[in-house]
Amino acid sequence: MIKKRNIFLSIILFLSVFQCTDKFDPGITQVPSGGGNISDTLYIQQKPVWKGFNQPEDMIIGKDGFLYICDTGNDRIVMMDIAGHTLGYSKTIKHPTSITQDFKKDLFVCAQFDTLINSENITYDAVYQIEMVPAGHLINNANIIRLLPKTSFDFSKPERKFTGICTFYDNSIYVARQGITNSGTSDPDNSIRVFRRKGFKDNDRLPFIEPEGTGLISANGITSLTAFNNRSYDILVTLVGNNSFKVQWLNYIASGINEGKYSNRLDVSTDMMQIGKFAQPVDACVDRANNIYIADAEKDSVFKFNSFGDEQQSFGGADMFDSPQAVAHFDRTLYVLDKNNNRIVRFILSTETN
């Protein structure tokens, strides 16, 4: 009798825990094709879903613990706390697409601006700094400074696009750039630019990264840059250009004072390096255990890999997402920016609910 009563109480407890959440089982929902070690772990969606955006394209959880969203269609950055409360909006910043924060707590954004040149209105991609510290961390009051373009040569290249940005432990900044001029030049459009790093001049190009490479160590169509949570210059690069390996972990190897180069960190036999694994990877994030999360806009899916490149719990599909553009991870919670549904969706693994 006692045994039956315990079973009945267990059922009631199970139902009460899950009545306010939606379950997603990678073994049942639409799972990204291509194999990999998909476990039976459940993804539990947290409620409510956070809405109120217009075609958002990037999101981070900053060094200060706040969320910053590129609300692209509304030409602004939205600041939220991790409970989902909106804390403010930036001044107008046209078409923001990528964002990062340094350890000084300033924000850096890839966006656009319009200007008149010879009576012609021209739109340029730009990199902006949002000065949060002088504004007392009130984003509504923060000044926005344009960092790029800044030279006459920059203004001669309106076709250049800034597509990704990240910061490191020493407040160095990497900016990914795309364009159409990539051969016969010492300054190819497809490149990663360096700012503030000791040993580099501002806007130096990272060496030994192929602008149109179809294999490893490539800048062919970079869509995002992600730094790791440690004192290294390692980066995750997502690419949509003609490349066999559309997500790459570039490992920085120091070879002398202020010198070094990048090599591929993962063996090409790992799940993350599998040819055809991704269709349109647009963002990545890393949790405290160095697990890697990838948002694939075309597959409407989120992939998870451990630090060895082995696939873990991946999930998604058109019934769940419509062009997920960004992922972020904080305190066991995975945040997914679901662009065409204009929302942020949060998930917790069932193994981490206790």
Residue, then its C-alpha position, 0 to 999 in steps of 0.5 A: m500500500i505504501k509503495k502504491r502511495n509513493i508511486f501516486l505521489s511521484i506521478i503528481l509531483f512529475l505533473s506539477v513540475f512540468q505543467c508550466t513548461d514544454k518538453f523537447d526530446p531530441g529523439i522525437t522532435q526534428v533533430p538536425s540530420g548528419g548523425g552525432n551522439i544525440s542523447d535522450t536528454l530533454y530540453i525543457q522550454q521556460k516560460p514566458v517567451w520574450k517578445g517585442f523585437n523586430q527581426p533581431e539578429d544578435m544577442i549576448i549576455g554581457k560581462d555585466g550579466f545583462l542581455y543585449i539584443c540587436d533589435t535590427g528592424n527597430d534600429r536599436i539595442v535592447m538591454m534586459d536583465i536575465a529575468g526578462h525585464t527590459l531595462g532600456y533602449s539605446k539611441t538609434i543605431k541603424h540595422p545592428t547585426s552583431i554585438t559584444q562587450d569588453f571588460k570595461k563594460d562598453l558595447f561594440v556593435c556592427a551596424q550601418f549608417d547613411t551619408l551623402i557623397n557627391s550628392e549621392n546617399i550611400t549606406y556603409d557598414a560601420v562599427y560603433q562603440i556604446e559608452m556605457v560607463p560614462a552613462g552610469h550603465l543607463i543605455n538610454n543615455a549612452n553616447i554612440i561613437r562610430l569607429l569605422p569607417k574613418t579614413s578616406f580609403d574606408f569610404s572608398k569601399p562601401e561594399r565592405k560588410f562587418t559581420g562579426i565582432c568579439t572581445f578578449y580578456d585584455n579588451s582586444i577586439y576582433v572584427a570580421r569583414q566580408g566583401i568582393t575584393n579578395s585576390g591580388t591585394s594585400d588588404p582583402d575584404n574577407s578578413i579579421r581585423v584586430f584592434r587594441r591588441k598589444g603588438f598590432k596596430d589598430n585595424d591590422r589584419l590577422p595573418f595566415i587566414e585565407p580570404e577565400g579558403t575552402g578548407l581550414i583557417s578561412a575567412n570565407g563568408i564569416t558570420s560570427l566570431t566568438a571568444f572563449n571565457n579564458r585568457s586566450y585568443d582562441i575564437l570560434v568562427t562560423l562561415v557561410g562561404n564556399n567552405s567544407f568546414k562551416v564552423q571552426w575553432l581557431n587555436y592561437i599559438a604564440s610563437g614569440i613576443n607579440e607574435g603568433k598564428y592560428s591553427n585548427r583546434l579540432d580533428v576533422s574527424t570530429d562531429m563538429m567538423q563533419i562536412g555537411k553538418f551545417a547549412q547556414p551557421v550564424d552564431a556560436c556561444v560557449d558555456r563555462a564547461n567549454n561546451i559549444y552551441i551553434a545556431d543554424a538559421e537554415k536548418d532552424s536548429v541549435f547544435k551542441f558539442n563538447s570541447f572535443g567536438d563530439e555532438q551532444q544534445s542538438f535540437g530544433g526544426a521548423d516547428m520550433f524555430d524560424s531562422p535562429q540567429a543567436v545563442a547565449h548561455f548563462d547559469r544553466t540556461l540556453y537562450v535562443l534568438d528566434k529571428n522570424n518569430n521575433r522572440i527569445v526562447r529559453f531552455i534548460l536541460s532536464t539533467e540540470t533542473n535539480 
